[in-house]
Amino acid sequence: MQKRLDSGPAISTVDERRILELEQRSIRIPSSTFEEGEIADLYASRMADIGLDVEMMEVIHPQDPAKKSRQPIGRLRGTGGGPTLMLNGHMDPGAEMTGWTVDPLGAKFEDGWIWGIGAHDDKGGCVAAISAIEAIVRSGTRLRGDVIVTPVIAHKLGGAGTRALLDRGVKADLCINMEHSNNTIANVCVGVVMARLVCTAPELFFRYSAEARAAYMNPIEQQSEIVRRIGPSLKPIPHGGWMTFKSHPELPGFPTHTFDVIHKEHYYFKNCTGRSSRECELTLQFRTVPGQTTASIEKDLTRLLAAIKREHPAFNCTLEIPARGTESGWNQAPMVGRRADHRLR
């Protein structure tokens, strides 16, 4: 449960009904990646009504110039002389999954909980940021520094909306990212590195020589050996194992990983990847702690693959890190922010 502040003039002007109304309206708007236009308009309208200076920024898809979306930039201007604060969150849902037991666009409110796609990740964060600024304005509080509210697009493209903001020159002295964090506040963030492993074997069927069989290890079984040695998804990678790192006290449970995609073609079925039936592809992501780099993970994985090769001479795997297509999106170093003593007032 989030601890409520019990002091300060702005707290007394928080309107829970308006927060709920904006959150429910947000959830009821489908806003998949690069389809955020309608919710961008909603947030722009609310911020303008509050009294912020608002501009709408067009963003071009980083891989497909024919696709465009838009994101609002709202600015509460200060009286001058104070640092600028950015409140940043994303409008596209973090994960669009099946199996809902309620309408994912229904924004059901029950027992203090709102149910819907993106309610947690990250429409709730965007609504919280806008509502906080509304409370400040309603209270009559004047800040010395500006506050910039930036609900961005394309979180699932490696933060394409935020990257576009930075390319545009939108900057601040301080930033609070509204990404869901179980109601905690942190100044450290894990990194992410995507890796792709492609295992290959000669074609071999049910009639073969002893020599051919000795040179063969099924590509799926090769990947299985990799998976076994890396360990189960979403569990902390243990010290003293295949990965080298130093734990961070504010990041319990990290580093960790998850296996994202594994695929092998077969001539019985339609080819989906363009790879040959001799190959099996695995893509996974690591969430890293400060001190780890793409180069250190590459070294760790190379050592792991070499150990498999020593035990299984037919093992044949190539490593691609960062995985092609993720170099500028899902390849980010861990970050440790400085603790700021600045005051906006």
Secondary structure, 3 states (H helix, E strand, C coil): CCCCCCCCCCHHHCCHHHHHHHHHHHHCCCCCCCCCHHHHHHHHHHHHHHCCEEEEEEEECCCCCCCEEEEEEEEECCCCCCCCEEEEEECCCCCCCCCCCCCCCCCEEECCEEECCCHHHHHHHHHHHHHHHHHHHHHCCCCCCCEEEEEECCHHHCCHHHHHHHHHCCCCCEEEECCCCCCCCCCEECEEEEEEEEEECCCCCCCCCHHHHHCCCCHHHHHHHHHHHHCCCCCCCCCCCCCCCCCCCCCCCCCEEEEEEEEECCCCCCCCCCCCCCEEEEEEEEEECCCCCHHHHHHHHHHHHHHHHHHCCCCCEEEECCCCCCCCCCEECCEECCCCCCCCC
